[in-house]
Amino acid sequence: MPEEKAREHLPRLNANAYRGRSVIHWTLTMDQRATGWLSEKFHEEFRWALLHGCSRYEVACPLYCLMPDHAHLLVVGWTAQADQRRFISFLRQKTEPLLVATKAIWQKQPYDHVLRPQESDRYAFEALAHYIAENPVRAGLVSDKVHWPFRGCMIPGYPELTPSLSDYWLRYWRLMAYQNGRMPP
């Protein structure tokens, strides 16, 4: 019985793994895989919470994809002071009241995958982003990812950026280089 209790929580890395310039793929699942909460209104409010969370905790979200029973977020620490665990906690706290009317709630603990350096290089990172963006296609919800209305990005200070731009990834990597002090945007 004690072993079962210990398994109720997903294991977490040391808090430092979630700070600074870490790159993390977060999956937030609805409790009991509840559906019926995903709407244009929720998406709009989610984006506002995402913007404020990204700004407050110094992260960027180069891709997110909201699905009928879960959400994927690819999050990058934008500065050495970034804190992704606090960011996700903030995002969940700000979006849970939006779910009340649908009787859906976030699962107790989100799943995270802290990307290793080889998973964070440009090509591996873009492959993961493409995989996440293709979720609605694989689920048979749309015929191509461009037509899924519940995906996007949130990079504070760059409202014109959207994953549907043909040069999105080129622009994103230029911004990352700038954030790391290597070149102007």
TORGU-470237 format. One record per residue (C-alpha): residue number from 0; residue in one letter; chain; x, y, z. Coordinates in pm, 1 decimal. Layout:
% residues N
@num = NUM residuo = A cadena = A px = X py = Y pz = Z
...
//
This chain:
% residues 185
@num = 0 residuo = M cadena = A px = 0.0 py = 0.0 pz = 0.0
@num = 1 residuo = P cadena = A px = 275.5 py = 256.6 pz = 77.0
@num = 2 residuo = E cadena = A px = 425.2 py = 186.3 pz = -266.8
@num = 3 residuo = E cadena = A px = 90.2 py = 268.6 pz = -430.5
@num = 4 residuo = K cadena = A px = 76.3 py = 602.4 pz = -246.0
@num = 5 residuo = A cadena = A px = 429.3 py = 683.9 pz = -359.2
@num = 6 residuo = R cadena = A px = 326.6 py = 624.5 pz = -720.6
@num = 7 residuo = E cadena = A px = 40.2 py = 877.5 pz = -706.6
@num = 8 residuo = H cadena = A px = 286.1 py = 1152.4 pz = -801.3
@num = 9 residuo = L cadena = A px = 506.8 py = 1154.2 pz = -1106.6
@num = 10 residuo = P cadena = A px = 872.8 py = 1173.1 pz = -1014.8
@num = 11 residuo = R cadena = A px = 1028.0 py = 1517.2 pz = -1049.9
@num = 12 residuo = L cadena = A px = 1382.7 py = 1616.4 pz = -1120.1
@num = 13 residuo = N cadena = A px = 1572.8 py = 1855.1 pz = -899.8
@num = 14 residuo = A cadena = A px = 1410.9 py = 2202.6 pz = -909.2
@num = 15 residuo = N cadena = A px = 1714.5 py = 2338.8 pz = -1096.1
@num = 16 residuo = A cadena = A px = 1623.1 py = 2124.3 pz = -1398.9
@num = 17 residuo = Y cadena = A px = 1317.3 py = 2348.3 pz = -1445.9
@num = 18 residuo = R cadena = A px = 1502.1 py = 2677.2 pz = -1410.7
@num = 19 residuo = G cadena = A px = 1712.9 py = 2887.5 pz = -1639.4
@num = 20 residuo = R cadena = A px = 1734.3 py = 2804.2 pz = -2006.9
@num = 21 residuo = S cadena = A px = 1582.5 py = 2457.9 pz = -1979.6
@num = 22 residuo = V cadena = A px = 1366.3 py = 2323.1 pz = -2260.9
@num = 23 residuo = I cadena = A px = 1063.4 py = 2120.7 pz = -2153.8
@num = 24 residuo = H cadena = A px = 776.2 py = 1944.3 pz = -2327.4
@num = 25 residuo = W cadena = A px = 478.7 py = 1971.4 pz = -2090.5
@num = 26 residuo = T cadena = A px = 162.0 py = 1764.3 pz = -2122.6
@num = 27 residuo = L cadena = A px = -135.6 py = 1880.0 pz = -1918.2
@num = 28 residuo = T cadena = A px = -414.1 py = 1624.4 pz = -1919.7
@num = 29 residuo = M cadena = A px = -774.4 py = 1667.9 pz = -1814.2
@num = 30 residuo = D cadena = A px = -876.7 py = 1461.9 pz = -1514.6
@num = 31 residuo = Q cadena = A px = -1055.9 py = 1147.6 pz = -1633.5
@num = 32 residuo = R cadena = A px = -970.2 py = 1263.9 pz = -1988.3
@num = 33 residuo = A cadena = A px = -1269.6 py = 1500.2 pz = -1972.8
@num = 34 residuo = T cadena = A px = -1374.8 py = 1669.8 pz = -2295.2
@num = 35 residuo = G cadena = A px = -1615.4 py = 1951.1 pz = -2377.1
@num = 36 residuo = W cadena = A px = -1396.0 py = 2230.8 pz = -2238.6
@num = 37 residuo = L cadena = A px = -1205.0 py = 2322.2 pz = -2555.2
@num = 38 residuo = S cadena = A px = -1358.2 py = 2624.6 pz = -2726.2
@num = 39 residuo = E cadena = A px = -1258.6 py = 2948.1 pz = -2894.6
@num = 40 residuo = K cadena = A px = -1337.5 py = 3133.7 pz = -2570.8
@num = 41 residuo = F cadena = A px = -1115.8 py = 2902.0 pz = -2364.8
@num = 42 residuo = H cadena = A px = -839.0 py = 2933.5 pz = -2623.4
@num = 43 residuo = E cadena = A px = -855.6 py = 3313.3 pz = -2610.5
@num = 44 residuo = E cadena = A px = -836.9 py = 3318.4 pz = -2229.4
@num = 45 residuo = F cadena = A px = -566.9 py = 3050.3 pz = -2232.0
@num = 46 residuo = R cadena = A px = -354.8 py = 3273.6 pz = -2458.3
@num = 47 residuo = W cadena = A px = -388.9 py = 3566.3 pz = -2215.3
@num = 48 residuo = A cadena = A px = -282.7 py = 3345.3 pz = -1922.5
@num = 49 residuo = L cadena = A px = 1.1 py = 3208.0 pz = -2135.4
@num = 50 residuo = L cadena = A px = 120.9 py = 3558.6 pz = -2224.2
@num = 51 residuo = H cadena = A px = 122.3 py = 3675.8 pz = -1863.4
@num = 52 residuo = G cadena = A px = 281.8 py = 3353.4 pz = -1740.2
@num = 53 residuo = C cadena = A px = 553.8 py = 3368.4 pz = -2005.9
@num = 54 residuo = S cadena = A px = 629.0 py = 3730.1 pz = -1915.4
@num = 55 residuo = R cadena = A px = 624.6 py = 3675.4 pz = -1540.0
@num = 56 residuo = Y cadena = A px = 839.3 py = 3360.6 pz = -1537.2
@num = 57 residuo = E cadena = A px = 1068.3 py = 3457.9 pz = -1828.0
@num = 58 residuo = V cadena = A px = 984.3 py = 3173.6 pz = -2061.9
@num = 59 residuo = A cadena = A px = 869.0 py = 3143.8 pz = -2421.4
@num = 60 residuo = C cadena = A px = 633.6 py = 2888.0 pz = -2569.1
@num = 61 residuo = P cadena = A px = 738.8 py = 2830.8 pz = -2930.4
@num = 62 residuo = L cadena = A px = 454.0 py = 2583.8 pz = -2975.9
@num = 63 residuo = Y cadena = A px = 142.1 py = 2473.0 pz = -2795.9
@num = 64 residuo = C cadena = A px = -138.6 py = 2248.7 pz = -2911.3
@num = 65 residuo = L cadena = A px = -465.8 py = 2217.6 pz = -2722.1
@num = 66 residuo = M cadena = A px = -641.8 py = 1885.9 pz = -2780.5
@num = 67 residuo = P cadena = A px = -993.1 py = 1783.2 pz = -2668.9
@num = 68 residuo = D cadena = A px = -864.1 py = 1610.2 pz = -2353.1
@num = 69 residuo = H cadena = A px = -511.5 py = 1744.8 pz = -2302.3
@num = 70 residuo = A cadena = A px = -264.2 py = 2017.8 pz = -2393.3
@num = 71 residuo = H cadena = A px = 96.5 py = 2011.9 pz = -2512.8
@num = 72 residuo = L cadena = A px = 333.8 py = 2299.5 pz = -2450.4
@num = 73 residuo = L cadena = A px = 691.6 py = 2322.5 pz = -2567.0
@num = 74 residuo = V cadena = A px = 847.5 py = 2575.1 pz = -2328.7
@num = 75 residuo = V cadena = A px = 1192.4 py = 2732.5 pz = -2330.9
@num = 76 residuo = G cadena = A px = 1356.8 py = 2923.9 pz = -2050.2
@num = 77 residuo = W cadena = A px = 1414.4 py = 3268.2 pz = -2199.2
@num = 78 residuo = T cadena = A px = 1659.8 py = 3386.8 pz = -1934.7
@num = 79 residuo = A cadena = A px = 1880.5 py = 3246.1 pz = -1660.9
@num = 80 residuo = Q cadena = A px = 1605.2 py = 3345.0 pz = -1411.4
@num = 81 residuo = A cadena = A px = 1326.5 py = 3149.5 pz = -1585.3
@num = 82 residuo = D cadena = A px = 1122.6 py = 2911.7 pz = -1369.9
@num = 83 residuo = Q cadena = A px = 907.2 py = 2662.9 pz = -1557.2
@num = 84 residuo = R cadena = A px = 753.8 py = 2485.5 pz = -1259.0
@num = 85 residuo = R cadena = A px = 619.8 py = 2816.1 pz = -1131.9
@num = 86 residuo = F cadena = A px = 508.9 py = 2904.4 pz = -1485.1
@num = 87 residuo = I cadena = A px = 306.8 py = 2582.7 pz = -1523.2
@num = 88 residuo = S cadena = A px = 157.7 py = 2626.2 pz = -1176.7
@num = 89 residuo = F cadena = A px = 53.8 py = 2981.9 pz = -1269.1
@num = 90 residuo = L cadena = A px = -94.3 py = 2868.6 pz = -1601.6
@num = 91 residuo = R cadena = A px = -295.9 py = 2592.7 pz = -1438.7
@num = 92 residuo = Q cadena = A px = -416.6 py = 2825.6 pz = -1163.1
@num = 93 residuo = K cadena = A px = -530.1 py = 3091.6 pz = -1412.7
@num = 94 residuo = T cadena = A px = -703.3 py = 2848.2 pz = -1648.1
@num = 95 residuo = E cadena = A px = -882.5 py = 2623.2 pz = -1396.8
@num = 96 residuo = P cadena = A px = -1158.6 py = 2880.4 pz = -1327.9
@num = 97 residuo = L cadena = A px = -1230.3 py = 2882.1 pz = -1702.3
@num = 98 residuo = L cadena = A px = -1302.5 py = 2509.9 pz = -1686.1
@num = 99 residuo = V cadena = A px = -1560.1 py = 2523.9 pz = -1403.9
@num = 100 residuo = A cadena = A px = -1862.9 py = 2555.1 pz = -1632.6
@num = 101 residuo = T cadena = A px = -1758.0 py = 2241.4 pz = -1822.8
@num = 102 residuo = K cadena = A px = -1691.5 py = 2044.5 pz = -1503.4
@num = 103 residuo = A cadena = A px = -1343.7 py = 1964.2 pz = -1632.8
@num = 104 residuo = I cadena = A px = -1029.0 py = 2006.8 pz = -1426.2
@num = 105 residuo = W cadena = A px = -662.2 py = 1953.8 pz = -1496.1
@num = 106 residuo = Q cadena = A px = -520.6 py = 1623.2 pz = -1381.8
@num = 107 residuo = K cadena = A px = -344.1 py = 1657.0 pz = -1048.1
@num = 108 residuo = Q cadena = A px = 5.3 py = 1668.7 pz = -1196.4
@num = 109 residuo = P cadena = A px = 125.0 py = 1751.3 pz = -1546.6
@num = 110 residuo = Y cadena = A px = 373.8 py = 1531.4 pz = -1725.9
@num = 111 residuo = D cadena = A px = 703.3 py = 1688.9 pz = -1821.9
@num = 112 residuo = H cadena = A px = 998.0 py = 1585.7 pz = -2030.6
@num = 113 residuo = V cadena = A px = 1308.3 py = 1797.9 pz = -1978.6
@num = 114 residuo = L cadena = A px = 1489.0 py = 1784.3 pz = -2308.7
@num = 115 residuo = R cadena = A px = 1851.9 py = 1678.9 pz = -2303.5
@num = 116 residuo = P cadena = A px = 2101.4 py = 1888.5 pz = -2503.1
@num = 117 residuo = Q cadena = A px = 2085.9 py = 1650.6 pz = -2801.8
@num = 118 residuo = E cadena = A px = 1703.8 py = 1675.6 pz = -2797.0
@num = 119 residuo = S cadena = A px = 1723.5 py = 2056.3 pz = -2784.0
@num = 120 residuo = D cadena = A px = 1932.6 py = 2109.5 pz = -3094.5
@num = 121 residuo = R cadena = A px = 1755.0 py = 2280.1 pz = -3380.4
@num = 122 residuo = Y cadena = A px = 1664.5 py = 1970.1 pz = -3581.5
@num = 123 residuo = A cadena = A px = 1551.1 py = 1749.7 pz = -3292.2
@num = 124 residuo = F cadena = A px = 1357.4 py = 2039.8 pz = -3140.1
@num = 125 residuo = E cadena = A px = 1177.5 py = 2118.3 pz = -3466.7
@num = 126 residuo = A cadena = A px = 1099.2 py = 1748.2 pz = -3516.2
@num = 127 residuo = L cadena = A px = 937.5 py = 1737.8 pz = -3170.6
@num = 128 residuo = A cadena = A px = 744.1 py = 2057.9 pz = -3245.5
@num = 129 residuo = H cadena = A px = 623.0 py = 1907.6 pz = -3574.3
@num = 130 residuo = Y cadena = A px = 515.4 py = 1590.4 pz = -3393.4
@num = 131 residuo = I cadena = A px = 318.2 py = 1795.6 pz = -3137.9
@num = 132 residuo = A cadena = A px = 157.3 py = 2009.8 pz = -3410.0
@num = 133 residuo = E cadena = A px = 48.9 py = 1695.9 pz = -3597.1
@num = 134 residuo = N cadena = A px = -149.9 py = 1561.3 pz = -3297.9
@num = 135 residuo = P cadena = A px = -487.7 py = 1683.4 pz = -3432.0
@num = 136 residuo = V cadena = A px = -413.0 py = 1523.0 pz = -3769.0
@num = 137 residuo = R cadena = A px = -318.9 py = 1188.7 pz = -3611.6
@num = 138 residuo = A cadena = A px = -637.2 py = 1206.3 pz = -3400.5
@num = 139 residuo = G cadena = A px = -844.7 py = 1260.5 pz = -3715.9
@num = 140 residuo = L cadena = A px = -970.3 py = 1602.5 pz = -3602.1
@num = 141 residuo = V cadena = A px = -841.3 py = 1789.1 pz = -3911.0
@num = 142 residuo = S cadena = A px = -679.4 py = 1693.9 pz = -4238.4
@num = 143 residuo = D cadena = A px = -373.1 py = 1914.7 pz = -4184.9
@num = 144 residuo = K cadena = A px = -220.8 py = 2095.7 pz = -3886.3
@num = 145 residuo = V cadena = A px = -271.5 py = 2440.4 pz = -4041.4
@num = 146 residuo = H cadena = A px = -647.8 py = 2407.9 pz = -3996.4
@num = 147 residuo = W cadena = A px = -637.3 py = 2325.5 pz = -3623.0
@num = 148 residuo = P cadena = A px = -751.1 py = 2646.8 pz = -3450.4
@num = 149 residuo = F cadena = A px = -615.0 py = 2555.5 pz = -3106.4
@num = 150 residuo = R cadena = A px = -242.5 py = 2567.8 pz = -3170.6
@num = 151 residuo = G cadena = A px = 0.6 py = 2854.1 pz = -3166.5
@num = 152 residuo = C cadena = A px = 295.7 py = 3001.6 pz = -2986.5
@num = 153 residuo = M cadena = A px = 360.5 py = 3269.3 pz = -2727.2
@num = 154 residuo = I cadena = A px = 684.2 py = 3458.6 pz = -2747.8
@num = 155 residuo = P cadena = A px = 640.5 py = 3778.7 pz = -2545.8
@num = 156 residuo = G cadena = A px = 727.3 py = 4087.9 pz = -2744.8
@num = 157 residuo = Y cadena = A px = 671.3 py = 3920.0 pz = -3081.7
@num = 158 residuo = P cadena = A px = 293.4 py = 3909.0 pz = -3141.8
@num = 159 residuo = E cadena = A px = 339.5 py = 3870.5 pz = -3518.3
@num = 160 residuo = L cadena = A px = 506.1 py = 3530.6 pz = -3480.4
@num = 161 residuo = T cadena = A px = 288.7 py = 3229.1 pz = -3547.5
@num = 162 residuo = P cadena = A px = 386.3 py = 2872.6 pz = -3639.8
@num = 163 residuo = S cadena = A px = 193.0 py = 2904.2 pz = -3965.6
@num = 164 residuo = L cadena = A px = 447.5 py = 3155.3 pz = -4104.4
@num = 165 residuo = S cadena = A px = 671.4 py = 2997.7 pz = -4368.2
@num = 166 residuo = D cadena = A px = 982.2 py = 3144.3 pz = -4200.1
@num = 167 residuo = Y cadena = A px = 865.5 py = 3088.5 pz = -3841.3
@num = 168 residuo = W cadena = A px = 1147.6 py = 2856.0 pz = -3735.5
@num = 169 residuo = L cadena = A px = 1414.9 py = 3072.1 pz = -3896.3
@num = 170 residuo = R cadena = A px = 1280.8 py = 3374.1 pz = -3705.5
@num = 171 residuo = Y cadena = A px = 1247.1 py = 3173.5 pz = -3384.0
@num = 172 residuo = W cadena = A px = 1609.1 py = 3055.9 pz = -3395.1
@num = 173 residuo = R cadena = A px = 1728.5 py = 3411.3 pz = -3463.9
@num = 174 residuo = L cadena = A px = 1540.7 py = 3526.8 pz = -3153.2
@num = 175 residuo = M cadena = A px = 1693.0 py = 3245.1 pz = -2948.7
@num = 176 residuo = A cadena = A px = 2040.2 py = 3345.8 pz = -3066.7
@num = 177 residuo = Y cadena = A px = 1962.9 py = 3705.5 pz = -2971.7
@num = 178 residuo = Q cadena = A px = 1838.7 py = 3596.7 pz = -2628.4
@num = 179 residuo = N cadena = A px = 2165.9 py = 3411.1 pz = -2581.5
@num = 180 residuo = G cadena = A px = 2364.9 py = 3724.0 pz = -2677.0
@num = 181 residuo = R cadena = A px = 2488.8 py = 3601.6 pz = -3013.0
@num = 182 residuo = M cadena = A px = 2323.7 py = 3833.3 pz = -3266.8
@num = 183 residuo = P cadena = A px = 2060.8 py = 4104.6 pz = -3310.8
@num = 184 residuo = P cadena = A px = 1703.3 py = 4000.5 pz = -3406.7
//
